[in-house]
Amino acid sequence: MTTTASPSVSSASGEKTSAKAVREASSISLRGLSRYFNADAIALDDVDLDIHAGEFFTLLGPSGCGKTTLLRILAGLEEADQGVVVIGGRDVTETPPHKRSVNTVFQSYALFPHLTVRDNIAFGLRVRGVGKAEQKRRVEDIAHRMQLDALLERRIHQLSGGQRQRIALARALINEPDVLLLDEPLSALDAGLRTDLQVELKRLQQTLGMTFVFVTHDQAEAMVMSDRIALLNGGKIQQVGTPAEIYEYPVNRFVARFIGHDNLFPVERCDGSTLQTALGTLQFNAASTGDPRQAFALIRPEVIALSVPDSPGIDPSLALNRLEGIVEERFYRGASVEYRVRCQQCDLVVDSANCGERLFKVGDRVQVEIYPEDIVMIGD
Ligand SMILES: Nc1ncnc2c1ncn2[C@@H]1O[C@H](COP(=O)(O)OP(=O)(O)OP(=O)(O)O)[C@@H](O)[C@H]1O
């Protein structure tokens, strides 16, 4: 969970309350949540999930896995066929959207083109009958936090995509919901702006201490922004964990592949600390690498070291797995270099930090070294 400063904020009813109190009202529990559109389209299948108050929580998964359906059920815009939704300790399964302390920001911004930025941001306050002076104070406060001060009198068509998305966020945040739902809010932006807004959004969430539930299909975006991630596939949760847990210890092949791991080898036999795989016989450390009865051995690209054949390698005194390979492809990325190495009839992806040392070329023979404790055993 994030730690936050505790700025004083105004609640929907206008009274002052601490950010801590807001946070306490913003945990989410889902139990047995299912949504079937028809027999062929099971959007959500018996989902149990707990999201902590004040967390930046991401729903990650491929297209059609049920992320948006889950978000819409949280917002009250979609009804579940089965299951219970609890927000802030209150069962809101039957509660209509406008009575939930939840706001949603969509990818499409949904701003009013005929209104100024100021009036767009103030919209929710006007609807709720907040007085003019209070509206002005709160609009200027949020505009300042989101660096929109200079744009307040502009119309929407005079703004860039990034500015529009910040206004959509400001408009959702001004209502001070306990929970902010964000459905791919950055996906329409170009790469540079997207990175800037990722940082801004994360900072904002930490300052406000609000619960953010963020939907994306981009694993890199999920990793940099989230306190925890739920990875979905086919309407089912595959794994919930911190970015590091999901990256380093994926529970199955789907999670490993989705998160970007290619080096997965079926385990043909396992005796004590020795594995038989298509890469040959590998030493592994049962104490640090998970259940050896699992079906696949995962070797992350950045834990593999390459050296010149027959050289002492990383450390000759260590009981490393040493194999021979040939560099088949090289992708120069600046800070790192990705190699595709042909090794025992298998393709191995290797990610080497670019420390200014000599790079291997396509066609070079290389020594491949893997520590036994860096081999992770995962399920099917
Ligand atoms: N209104 C609907 N009627 C019928 N099927 C639907 C409806 N809405 C969603 N589905 C189906 O439910 C499944 C989950 O859809 P959902 O939009 O939640 O996925 P998603 O993970 O958000 O996908 P994307 O990343 O492409 O937006 C998909 O198979 C989709 O086709």
PDBQT file of the ligand as one rigid body, heavy atoms in Angstrom, charges set to zero:
ROOT
HETATM    1  N1  LIG A 401     -22.242  -5.910 -24.173  1.00  0.00    +0.000 N 
HETATM    2  C1  LIG A 401     -21.655  -7.062 -24.484  1.00  0.00    +0.000 A 
HETATM    3  N2  LIG A 401     -22.320  -8.026 -25.138  1.00  0.00    +0.000 NA
HETATM    4  C2  LIG A 401     -21.734  -9.216 -25.426  1.00  0.00    +0.000 A 
HETATM    5  N3  LIG A 401     -20.481  -9.537 -25.099  1.00  0.00    +0.000 NA
HETATM    6  C3  LIG A 401     -19.758  -8.606 -24.449  1.00  0.00    +0.000 A 
HETATM    7  C4  LIG A 401     -20.297  -7.315 -24.095  1.00  0.00    +0.000 A 
HETATM    8  N4  LIG A 401     -19.348  -6.605 -23.441  1.00  0.00    +0.000 NA
HETATM    9  C5  LIG A 401     -18.252  -7.407 -23.386  1.00  0.00    +0.000 A 
HETATM   10  N5  LIG A 401     -18.508  -8.598 -23.977  1.00  0.00    +0.000 N 
HETATM   11  C6  LIG A 401     -17.569  -9.730 -24.094  1.00  0.00    +0.000 C 
HETATM   12  O1  LIG A 401     -17.074 -10.003 -22.794  1.00  0.00    +0.000 OA
HETATM   13  C7  LIG A 401     -15.678 -10.304 -22.847  1.00  0.00    +0.000 C 
HETATM   14  C8  LIG A 401     -14.908  -9.331 -21.961  1.00  0.00    +0.000 C 
HETATM   15  O2  LIG A 401     -15.004  -8.024 -22.516  1.00  0.00    +0.000 OA
HETATM   16  P1  LIG A 401     -14.271  -6.758 -21.849  1.00  0.00    +0.000 P 
HETATM   17  O3  LIG A 401     -14.629  -5.558 -22.656  1.00  0.00    +0.000 OA
HETATM   18  O4  LIG A 401     -14.561  -6.732 -20.410  1.00  0.00    +0.000 OA
HETATM   19  O5  LIG A 401     -12.735  -7.141 -22.081  1.00  0.00    +0.000 OA
HETATM   20  P2  LIG A 401     -11.448  -6.241 -21.941  1.00  0.00    +0.000 P 
HETATM   21  O6  LIG A 401     -10.445  -7.077 -21.237  1.00  0.00    +0.000 OA
HETATM   22  O7  LIG A 401     -11.772  -4.924 -21.347  1.00  0.00    +0.000 OA
HETATM   23  O8  LIG A 401     -11.015  -6.050 -23.460  1.00  0.00    +0.000 OA
HETATM   24  P3  LIG A 401     -10.318  -4.783 -24.194  1.00  0.00    +0.000 P 
HETATM   25  O9  LIG A 401      -8.926  -4.690 -23.625  1.00  0.00    +0.000 OA
HETATM   26  O10 LIG A 401     -10.319  -5.213 -25.629  1.00  0.00    +0.000 OA
HETATM   27  O11 LIG A 401     -11.147  -3.596 -23.923  1.00  0.00    +0.000 OA
HETATM   28  C9  LIG A 401     -15.281 -10.241 -24.324  1.00  0.00    +0.000 C 
HETATM   29  O12 LIG A 401     -15.352 -11.564 -24.839  1.00  0.00    +0.000 OA
HETATM   30  C10 LIG A 401     -16.343  -9.371 -24.933  1.00  0.00    +0.000 C 
HETATM   31  O13 LIG A 401     -16.546  -9.693 -26.284  1.00  0.00    +0.000 OA
ENDROOT
TORSDOF 0
